Amino acid sequence: MGGKKTQITNHIRRIRLARSDLTQAELARRVGATRQTIIAIEAEKYAPSLELAFRLAHILGTPVDELFQFDPSLMDYI
């Protein structure tokens, strides 16, 4: 998990705090991840697996496409 941002942006932190005041540790426990993984995803340093993205969306009560967006402007073209 380096310092480069992913092409996937997300609203996890905003939704996590607005809807439930859920801590990163509790969210991690509920989705079966580590707190460090949640921190990296929220900071857009790591893009979750598809399964983890669905788990996050389910726990946060938000459709996946509202929680995550793909930003093609960040693509590295060959």
N, C-alpha and C positions, 0 to 999 in steps of 0.2 A: 504494500500500500504506500506508494510513493507520494510525492507532492503534486503530481499532475492531476488536474481535474478531469473527470470523465465527461463523455458526451451526454450522459444521463443527468438531468437536473431533477430535483425533488422538493417536495414541500413537507417532508416528514416532521421536521422540528416544529414548524408553525402549526401543523394539524395536531401533532402530539400534545403540544402545550395548550392550544385553544380548546380542544375537545375533551381532554381528560386530565390534564396536568400530570401525565404519565412520565415517570423518570426514564432515562435511557436504560438504566439497569433493569427496570421492570418490563419495559418493551422488549429488551433483549431476551429476558427470561421467557416471556410469553411466545416469542417467535422462534425460540431455540437457537439464538445467536449469542455472541459475546457483546458486552457493552462497547468494547473497542470497535467491533464491526458496525454497530449503530452509529458511533461517533464518526467513523470514516464515511459511512453512507450519507449522513446528514451534512458532512463537510464536502460532499461530492468528490471525495478522493477514491471512492470505491463504488462500483456498480454491483448491486446484489444479483444473485442468481434469480431466475424467473420464479422459482419456488419461494424464495425468501421475499421477493417483491409481492407475491400474492399473499403470503402470510402477514406481511406488514400492512397491506391494504385491508385485509380482513380484520385484524386487531384494531386498526384505526377507523374502521367503518367508512372507508373511502374507496371508490373504484381505482384500480391500478392506474388508469390513464389520467386520473386527477392527481394522483400521488407522484407519478413519475412522468417526465417528458424527455424526448430525445431532441437534442439540439444539433442539427446537421451542420451548423456554422462552425462547430468545434471539430469537425472531421479533419483528419490528416489525409490529404489527397496525395496519391503517388504521382 
